[in-house]
Amino acid sequence: MRDPLILLTGAALTVTVLSGCSGAAPAGSASPPVTPTPTYELPPRPVRPGEGPVKAAPVTDGDTRFQVIGLQKGLSGFFGSHAEWQAKGQYVVVRILVENPGRTNARFDAKRQRLITSDGTTYAIDRFAQATKRQPDELPLGAGVRIELDLWYDIPKEAKVSAIRLFGDPPLGVTGSTEGVQVPLP
């Protein structure tokens, strides 16, 4: 028969060695320090004249991430680089960030983005205003690309803006279109 003291010492040594091999920290000890992910230090920019800042959280639809950052409502007209134009009702301008966080190309289509009014009516961008203000209808987003742009809408003068539905590109290999994601607007 073996000596119980030798067996107990052997068992304690085995537990000590095995616990040192596991990834867990021993009970009562501090966890290893977590290294924060580095971030870019981008300087803040002033909000453009006439625009109100929007503090909306980023949202994702398909392979595209969006963030609404600015809103202008009630514009009766605008000046472009070569034209002045009056709204049929009122122009509403939504400033957004569009990002492709993926590793493949994605496509942004401004024509799919819908402004929603308080009565539930949806509006497509005003393609004439979009073109006159030199904003894209459609553009490719390379992997890791982030852009900022305006979406121009011409809606009835009495309409009250309530939200925007943003549509991204479906994930690689998925056919069809995405359902969009709605962001409330002030």
CORLIN-V924046 format. One record per residue. RES is the residue in three letters. PSI is psi in whole degrees, 0 to 359 (999 if undefined). OMEGA is omega in whole degrees, 0 to 359 (NA if undefined). NEAR is the number of other ideal C-beta (glycine too) atoms within 8 Angstrom. Layout:
res = {RES,RES}
psi = {PSI,PSI}
omega = {OMEGA,OMEGA}
near = {NEAR,NEAR}
This chain:
res = {MET,ARG,ASP,PRO,LEU,ILE,LEU,LEU,THR,GLY,ALA,ALA,LEU,THR,VAL,THR,VAL,LEU,SER,GLY,CYS,SER,GLY,ALA,ALA,PRO,ALA,GLY,SER,ALA,SER,PRO,PRO,VAL,THR,PRO,THR,PRO,THR,TYR,GLU,LEU,PRO,PRO,ARG,PRO,VAL,ARG,PRO,GLY,GLU,GLY,PRO,VAL,LYS,ALA,ALA,PRO,VAL,THR,ASP,GLY,ASP,THR,ARG,PHE,GLN,VAL,ILE,GLY,LEU,GLN,LYS,GLY,LEU,SER,GLY,PHE,PHE,GLY,SER,HIS,ALA,GLU,TRP,GLN,ALA,LYS,GLY,GLN,TYR,VAL,VAL,VAL,ARG,ILE,LEU,VAL,GLU,ASN,PRO,GLY,ARG,THR,ASN,ALA,ARG,PHE,ASP,ALA,LYS,ARG,GLN,ARG,LEU,ILE,THR,SER,ASP,GLY,THR,THR,TYR,ALA,ILE,ASP,ARG,PHE,ALA,GLN,ALA,THR,LYS,ARG,GLN,PRO,ASP,GLU,LEU,PRO,LEU,GLY,ALA,GLY,VAL,ARG,ILE,GLU,LEU,ASP,LEU,TRP,TYR,ASP,ILE,PRO,LYS,GLU,ALA,LYS,VAL,SER,ALA,ILE,ARG,LEU,PHE,GLY,ASP,PRO,PRO,LEU,GLY,VAL,THR,GLY,SER,THR,GLU,GLY,VAL,GLN,VAL,PRO,LEU,PRO}
psi = {144,156,125,330,321,318,316,318,318,318,317,319,318,314,318,314,314,321,331,337,339,163,352,146,146,150,137,352,159,148,155,148,140,128,122,148,130,149,157,140,92,130,143,149,146,148,141,151,133,351,141,138,144,129,72,143,151,146,157,136,120,231,24,136,138,153,126,128,346,156,134,133,158,23,128,341,184,165,132,190,340,13,155,137,139,145,150,325,270,144,139,130,124,121,125,155,137,130,140,98,357,185,3,172,150,168,134,129,103,332,342,342,134,129,138,132,169,338,5,358,140,149,137,163,155,107,328,313,318,315,317,323,10,40,144,146,318,142,151,143,113,169,128,12,141,130,164,133,171,146,122,130,144,109,165,146,323,353,143,124,136,330,173,139,120,135,127,188,137,156,155,130,351,128,162,203,167,169,347,165,135,136,121,146,146,999}
omega = {183,179,182,179,178,178,180,178,179,179,179,179,179,179,179,181,182,179,175,180,181,180,185,175,178,180,178,180,180,176,177,182,178,179,180,176,179,178,175,176,179,180,176,178,178,175,182,180,178,183,174,177,176,180,179,177,175,177,182,172,183,179,185,176,181,168,176,183,182,181,171,180,172,179,181,180,179,173,172,180,182,183,170,186,179,178,172,177,175,173,173,181,178,179,182,166,177,184,172,181,184,181,177,178,173,181,174,180,181,182,180,186,186,173,182,178,186,178,177,179,178,182,174,177,173,187,178,179,180,180,182,179,175,176,186,169,184,177,177,175,177,179,178,182,179,179,178,183,178,170,183,179,173,184,179,184,183,182,178,181,178,184,171,175,184,183,178,178,178,179,180,179,180,178,180,181,179,181,181,178,185,178,177,178,180,NA}
near = {1,5,5,6,6,8,9,8,8,8,8,8,8,8,8,8,8,8,9,6,5,6,2,5,6,6,3,3,6,4,6,5,4,5,4,4,4,3,4,3,4,4,4,4,4,4,7,7,3,5,11,8,7,11,3,10,4,9,11,9,12,12,12,15,11,16,11,13,10,13,14,11,7,6,12,7,9,10,5,10,4,4,7,7,10,6,11,4,9,13,14,15,13,14,13,13,10,13,13,16,6,10,4,7,8,13,9,14,10,13,9,8,14,11,14,13,13,7,5,6,7,9,11,8,12,10,8,7,14,14,9,11,10,6,10,8,8,8,7,7,14,7,8,8,8,8,10,8,10,9,14,13,14,12,11,6,6,5,12,6,13,8,10,13,12,14,12,15,13,10,8,6,3,7,3,4,6,9,5,10,11,9,12,7,11,5}
